[in-house]
Amino acid sequence: MSMHLLLALVMITPLATAIIIYFLPNNFSTLSIFHVIGSFATSIIAFYAISNVIHGGIYFLWDELFFLDSVGGVFLALIALTGLLINLYAVKYMQWDLEEGKIKIKDVKLYYSLMNLFIFTMITSVVANNIAIMWAAIEATTLSSVFMVALYKNKRATESGWKYIIICSVGLAFALYATVLMYGAGYHALKNGESAMLWTSLYTNAKLLDPSALKLIFVFALIGFGTKAGLAPMHTWLPDVHSEGPSPTSAILSAVLLKCAILAIVRYYSVIGENVGFTYVQILTLVVSLLSIFIAAMFIIRQKDIKRMFAYHSVEHVGIIAFGFGIGGPLGVFAGLFHTMAHSLSKALAFCVSGNIMKIYGTRDMDKMGGLMKINPLTAVLFAIAIFSLIGAPLLAVFVSEFLMVKASIMTTQYLPVFLFVVGLGIIVIGVLAHFNHVVFGKPRGEVKTQTLGANAHLPLIVLGALIIAFGVFYIQDWYLLLDNAVKNILHI
């Protein structure tokens, strides 16, 4: 199968699935079957496409409007792998909400349709070569996901939906300034409107662009796309939105969406760093990364709401990804890219297992939980894998990237940033372990609604847990090769 066809299919399949589901009859089994088939088809095609760029190839589609390179391949892998497992878990979660009367069957249809539309917009943002299309696709992710956040239609969910739209739209206005200014800088240097809109042309001719303009552009891009990514201090929408939506929505937003905005920052980082020197983009990225980690730490240690705790973990881990790029160099950038997958898997498991825990206790309040190990040991073990991965315990995925970041910092004598990095993570470890102990051990401090959840509620989570361990223990050759080529692409080496 040609790459042109693969790239077209990877975009069209989730869009077609969304449209088909929207016109299906209101039958839960039928809707769920099409949702699962569409998710599998999208992921299989995506992995087939990624296999062609592992060794550094680059492929274009439709007059170079879209492309897939090793950098895009890294982020497409997150959508294909984590997105699939979250979608499988969503079937059981929707069944629970339907049985409890929280939603109606038409809401399930809308949810499945929007989820696939959301996947389509994220894939489009990842493979967009045109800078305007990339911006529009990231804006479209907000519009396609806001109704999934407000699915329960209660006051708090609706307010969170509005907050999500308003703050992200304001942030993306800054991203639009960056897009327009980047086009202007490209047109001034290249004298060609079409080339000035394409990342591949800007990348190749990065040294011809105006360095003064590029410095301002990176500030706008960091504020604009950083808002969507959840970087502090532009993160204020994230805790409310991630905590009020259904758990699969929280999982896909945290595990995948935030990374699409990170990719946009990485594209600007690469072009602007090549022109003005990577020290400039590294310093700005380093500042927001450490700010994100410390702000997250202050809120994580005082949280009682399990979903808000994981939401602040998103702020922390987006900050950790930015820290890798802030330290810079091949090893720092490699660690930042590795952390995108490590966090994606860990946070998907964290939010999905929080759905199971809320089903058991009927609440998000950790003060009313306790004794999870005795009530449902499998859920307790999955919760432990998620928690210990998020705090960077050895043999789990997050440890690998955080260790590499510390190593990269020491090798480049950036002692103060790495000291602050370790202190910030240490505060979070202490707070999170206290919460973990509160939920898993002791006796239940509130009502226990149910003790059994069913195999469908566990299977996707077991796979996520196994992947977290696999990425933490094994050398996955194709993944490392893809990251190596992505690093060379970003740093122009």
C-alpha positions in Angstrom: 0.0 0.0 0.0 1.4 3.4 -0.9 2.2 6.0 1.7 -0.1 8.5 -0.1 -3.0 6.1 0.4 -2.0 5.3 4.0 -1.8 9.0 5.0 -5.2 9.6 3.4 -6.7 6.6 5.1 -5.3 7.5 8.5 -7.1 10.8 8.3 -10.3 9.7 6.6 -11.0 6.5 8.7 -11.8 8.3 12.1 -13.8 11.0 10.2 -15.8 8.3 8.3 -16.4 6.4 11.6 -17.7 9.5 13.3 -20.1 10.2 10.4 -21.3 6.5 10.3 -21.9 6.3 14.0 -23.9 9.6 14.0 -26.4 8.0 11.5 -26.7 4.6 13.2 -29.8 3.6 15.1 -29.9 4.2 18.9 -28.7 0.8 19.9 -25.8 0.5 22.4 -24.4 -2.8 21.0 -24.4 -1.5 17.4 -22.9 1.8 18.3 -20.2 0.2 20.4 -19.3 -2.3 17.7 -18.8 0.4 15.1 -16.9 2.5 17.6 -14.5 -0.4 18.4 -14.0 -1.4 14.7 -13.3 2.2 13.7 -10.8 2.6 16.5 -8.9 -0.6 15.6 -8.9 0.4 11.9 -7.5 3.8 12.6 -4.8 2.4 14.8 -3.7 -0.3 12.4 -3.4 2.1 9.5 -1.6 4.6 11.7 1.0 2.0 12.8 1.5 0.9 9.2 2.2 4.5 8.2 4.6 5.0 11.2 6.5 1.9 10.2 7.6 3.7 7.0 9.1 6.7 8.9 11.0 4.8 11.7 14.2 5.0 9.6 13.8 8.7 9.0 11.7 8.8 5.8 9.3 11.7 5.0 6.1 11.4 2.9 3.8 14.0 1.5 0.1 14.1 0.7 -2.0 16.5 -1.4 0.5 19.1 -2.7 2.5 18.8 0.5 -0.3 20.1 2.7 0.2 17.1 4.9 3.3 15.1 5.6 4.6 12.4 8.0 8.2 12.5 9.3 9.8 10.8 12.3 8.7 13.7 14.6 5.1 13.4 13.5 5.4 9.6 13.7 6.2 9.8 17.5 3.0 11.7 18.2 0.9 9.7 15.8 2.0 6.6 17.8 0.5 8.1 20.9 -2.8 8.6 19.2 -2.8 5.1 17.7 -1.8 3.2 20.8 -3.2 5.1 23.8 -6.2 6.3 21.9 -7.2 2.8 21.0 -7.0 1.5 24.6 -8.9 4.4 25.9 -11.7 3.9 23.3 -11.9 0.2 24.3 -12.4 1.2 28.0 -14.9 3.9 27.0 -17.4 1.2 26.0 -17.6 -0.2 29.5 -17.7 3.2 31.0 -20.6 4.4 28.8 -22.5 1.2 29.7 -22.1 2.1 33.4 -23.3 5.6 32.8 -26.2 4.4 30.8 -27.3 1.8 33.4 -27.1 4.5 36.2 -29.2 6.9 34.2 -26.5 9.6 34.0 -26.8 9.7 30.2 -29.2 8.5 27.5 -28.5 6.3 24.5 -28.4 9.4 22.2 -25.6 10.8 24.4 -23.7 7.6 23.9 -24.1 8.0 20.1 -23.0 11.6 20.3 -20.0 10.6 22.5 -18.7 7.9 20.2 -19.2 10.1 17.2 -17.4 13.1 18.8 -14.6 10.9 20.1 -13.8 9.7 16.5 -14.1 13.3 15.2 -11.7 14.3 18.0 -9.2 11.6 16.9 -9.5 13.0 13.3 -8.7 16.6 14.4 -5.7 15.4 16.5 -4.3 13.3 13.6 -4.8 16.3 11.2 -2.8 18.5 13.6 0.0 16.0 13.7 0.4 15.4 10.0 -0.2 19.0 8.9 2.6 20.5 6.9 0.8 23.8 6.4 1.2 26.0 9.5 -2.3 27.4 9.1 -3.9 24.0 8.9 -2.0 22.9 11.9 -3.3 25.8 13.9 -6.9 25.3 12.7 -6.7 21.6 13.5 -5.6 22.3 17.1 -8.4 24.8 17.4 -10.8 22.2 16.1 -9.7 19.7 18.8 -11.3 22.1 21.3 -14.6 22.3 19.5 -14.8 18.6 18.9 -14.0 17.7 22.5 -15.9 20.3 24.5 -19.2 18.4 24.3 -17.5 15.3 25.6 -16.4 17.3 28.6 -19.9 18.6 29.2 -21.6 15.3 28.5 -23.4 15.1 31.9 -25.0 18.5 31.3 -24.8 19.5 35.0 -23.7 22.9 36.2 -20.1 22.1 36.9 -19.6 20.2 33.7 -21.1 23.0 31.6 -19.0 25.6 33.4 -15.9 23.5 32.7 -16.9 23.3 29.1 -17.2 27.1 28.8 -13.9 27.6 30.6 -12.2 25.2 28.3 -13.5 27.0 25.2 -12.7 30.5 26.4 -9.3 30.0 27.9 -8.0 27.7 25.1 -9.4 30.1 22.4 -7.6 33.1 24.0 -4.5 31.0 24.1 -4.8 30.0 20.5 -5.2 33.6 19.5 -1.6 34.0 20.6 -0.8 30.9 18.5 -2.5 32.5 15.6 -0.2 35.6 16.0 2.7 33.2 15.9 1.3 31.5 12.8 0.8 34.8 10.9 4.2 36.2 11.9 5.9 32.9 10.9 4.2 33.2 7.5 5.4 36.8 7.2 8.9 35.9 8.1 8.9 33.0 5.7 7.4 35.1 2.9 9.9 37.9 3.4 12.8 35.4 3.1 11.5 33.0 0.5 9.4 35.4 -1.7 6.9 32.5 -2.2 3.5 32.4 -0.4 3.1 28.6 -0.7 6.6 27.7 0.6 6.2 30.2 3.5 3.2 28.2 4.7 5.0 24.8 4.8 7.0 23.5 7.8 9.3 21.6 5.5 10.3 24.8 3.6 10.6 26.8 6.8 12.8 24.0 8.3 15.1 23.8 5.2 15.4 27.6 5.0 15.4 28.3 8.7 18.7 30.3 8.6 17.3 32.7 6.0 14.5 34.0 8.3 14.6 37.2 10.3 16.0 36.2 13.8 14.4 39.2 15.6 11.0 38.2 14.3 11.6 34.6 15.2 12.4 35.4 18.8 9.0 37.1 19.2 7.3 34.3 17.3 8.5 31.7 19.8 7.2 33.7 22.7 3.7 33.8 21.1 3.9 30.1 20.2 4.9 29.1 23.7 2.1 31.1 25.2 -0.5 30.1 22.6 0.2 26.4 22.2 1.5 26.2 25.8 -2.0 27.2 26.9 -3.5 24.2 25.1 -0.7 22.0 26.4 -1.4 22.9 30.0 1.9 24.6 30.7 1.8 27.0 33.7 0.8 29.7 34.2 -1.6 29.2 31.3 -2.9 25.9 32.7 -6.0 27.1 34.6 -8.6 25.4 32.4 -7.0 22.0 32.8 -7.9 20.9 36.3 -11.6 21.7 35.9 -11.9 20.2 32.5 -10.0 17.0 33.2 -12.0 16.4 36.5 -15.5 17.1 35.3 -15.8 15.0 32.1 -16.2 11.2 31.9 -13.0 9.3 32.8 -12.3 8.3 29.1 -12.6 11.9 28.1 -10.1 12.9 30.9 -7.8 10.2 29.7 -7.8 11.1 26.0 -7.4 14.8 26.8 -4.5 14.3 29.1 -2.8 11.4 27.4 -3.0 12.5 23.8 -4.4 16.0 23.2 -1.8 17.9 25.3 0.9 16.2 23.2 -0.6 17.5 20.0 0.0 21.1 21.3 3.5 20.1 22.4 4.2 19.0 18.9 3.3 22.4 17.6 5.8 24.0 20.1 8.4 21.5 19.0 8.0 22.5 15.3 8.6 26.2 16.3 11.4 25.1 18.6 13.2 23.3 15.7 12.9 26.1 13.1 13.6 29.0 15.5 16.4 27.2 17.4 18.2 26.5 14.1 18.1 30.3 13.3 18.7 32.1 16.6 20.5 29.3 18.5 18.9 26.7 20.6 20.0 28.4 23.8 17.2 31.0 23.4 14.4 28.5 23.0 15.8 26.3 25.7 15.9 29.0 28.3 12.2 30.0 27.7 11.1 26.4 27.7 13.1 25.7 30.9 11.4 28.6 32.8 7.8 27.4 32.0 8.8 23.8 32.7 10.0 24.4 36.2 7.1 26.8 36.9 4.7 24.0 35.8 6.3 21.4 38.0 6.3 23.6 41.2 2.7 24.9 40.7 1.5 21.3 40.1 3.4 20.2 43.2 1.6 22.8 45.4 -1.8 21.6 44.3 -1.2 17.8 44.2 -0.2 17.6 47.8 -3.5 19.2 49.0 -5.9 17.4 46.7 -8.8 15.3 48.0 -10.4 14.8 44.6 -8.8 11.8 42.8 -9.4 13.2 39.3 -8.2 16.7 40.1 -5.0 15.1 41.5 -4.4 13.4 38.2 -5.3 16.6 36.4 -2.5 18.5 38.2 -0.2 15.5 37.4 -0.9 16.5 33.7 0.5 20.0 34.4 3.5 18.5 36.1 4.3 16.0 33.3 3.8 18.5 30.5 6.3 20.5 32.5 8.6 17.5 32.6 8.4 17.1 28.8 9.2 20.8 28.4 12.1 20.3 30.8 13.7 17.8 28.5 13.5 20.3 25.6 14.7 23.0 28.0 17.8 21.1 28.9 18.2 20.5 25.1 20.9 18.6 23.3 20.3 15.2 21.7 19.9 13.4 25.1 17.5 16.1 26.6 15.3 16.2 23.5 15.3 12.4 23.3 14.2 12.2 26.9 11.5 14.8 26.3 10.1 12.8 23.3 10.3 9.5 25.3 8.3 11.2 28.1 5.5 11.9 25.7 4.8 8.2 25.4 5.6 7.4 29.1 3.2 10.0 30.3 0.6 9.1 27.7 0.4 5.5 28.9 0.6 6.3 32.6 -2.0 9.0 32.5 -4.4 7.0 30.4 -4.1 4.2 33.0 -4.5 6.7 35.9 -7.7 8.3 34.6 -9.3 5.0 33.5 -8.5 3.3 36.8 -9.9 6.3 38.5 -13.2 5.5 36.7 -13.1 2.0 38.2 -12.4 3.4 41.6 -15.3 5.9 41.4 -17.5 3.0 40.3 -16.5 1.1 43.5 -16.9 4.0 45.9 -19.4 6.2 44.1 -17.3 9.3 44.8 -14.2 11.2 43.7 -13.4 12.2 47.3 -10.3 10.2 48.5 -11.3 10.9 52.1 -14.3 8.6 51.6 -12.2 5.7 50.1 -9.8 3.3 51.7 -9.2 -0.5 51.7 -9.0 -0.8 47.9 -6.5 -3.7 48.2 -9.1 -5.8 50.0 -12.1 -4.6 48.0 -10.7 -5.1 44.5 -7.0 -6.2 44.4 -6.7 -6.0 40.6 -7.9 -2.4 40.6 -5.5 -1.6 43.5 -2.5 -3.1 41.5 -3.4 -1.1 38.4 -3.8 2.0 40.5 -0.3 1.3 42.0 1.3 0.9 38.5 -0.2 4.3 37.5 0.8 6.1 40.6 4.3 4.7 40.8 4.9 5.3 37.1 3.7 8.9 37.5 6.2 9.6 40.4 9.0 8.0 38.4 9.6 4.7 40.2 12.3 2.5 38.6 11.3 -0.2 36.1 8.4 1.9 34.9 8.2 4.1 31.8 8.4 7.5 33.4 11.6 6.6 35.3 13.5 6.1 32.0 12.8 9.6 30.6 13.3 11.4 34.0 16.6 9.6 34.5 17.8 10.6 31.1 16.8 14.2 31.8 18.8 14.3 35.0 21.8 12.7 33.1 21.5 15.2 30.3 21.4 18.1 32.8 24.5 16.9 34.6 26.4 16.2 31.3 25.7 19.8 30.2 26.5 21.2 33.7 23.0 22.6 34.2 23.1 22.0 37.9 20.6 24.6 39.1 17.8 23.5 36.8 18.3 19.9 37.7 18.4 20.7 41.4 15.1 22.5 41.1 13.7 19.6 39.0 14.6 17.0 41.6 13.2 19.1 44.4 9.9 19.7 42.6 9.5 16.0 41.8 10.5 15.1 45.4 7.6 17.2 46.8 5.2 15.5 44.5 6.4 12.0 45.5 5.7 12.7 49.1 2.2 14.1 48.5 1.2 11.3 46.1 2.4 8.5 48.3 0.2 9.8 51.1 -2.8 9.9 48.8 -2.0 6.3 47.6 -1.8 5.0 51.1 -5.1 6.7 51.9 -6.9 5.0 49.1 -5.4 1.5 49.0 -4.8 0.5 52.6 -6.8 0.8 55.8 -10.6 0.4 56.0 -13.2 2.0 53.8 -14.2 5.4 55.2 -17.3 5.7 53.1 -19.9 3.5 51.3 -18.7 0.7 49.0 -21.1 0.6 46.0 -19.7 -2.5 44.3 -16.8 -4.9 44.5 -16.9 -6.5 41.1 -16.4 -4.5 37.8 -16.2 -7.1 35.0 -13.5 -8.1 32.6 -14.2 -5.3 30.1 -13.3 -2.7 32.8 -9.9 -4.3 33.4 -8.6 -5.7 30.1 -7.6 -2.3 28.4 -6.1 -1.2 31.7 -4.0 -4.4 32.1 -2.6 -3.8 28.6 -1.7 -0.2 29.6 -0.1 -1.4 32.7 1.9 -4.0 30.8 3.1 -1.4 28.3 4.2 0.9 31.1 6.4 -1.9 32.5 7.6 -2.8 29.0 8.7 0.7 28.2 10.4 0.9 31.6 12.3 -2.4 31.3 12.9 -3.3 27.7 14.8 -1.7 24.9 12.1 -1.4 22.2 14.3 -1.1 19.1 11.8 0.5 16.7 10.6 3.0 19.3 14.2 4.1 20.1 15.1 4.3 16.4 12.1 6.4 15.7 13.1 8.7 18.6 16.7 8.9 17.4 15.6 10.0 14.0 13.1 12.5 15.4 15.9 14.1 17.5 18.1 14.5 14.5 15.2 16.1 12.7 14.4 18.5 15.5 18.1 19.6 16.1 19.1 19.6 12.4 21.9 17.1 12.9 
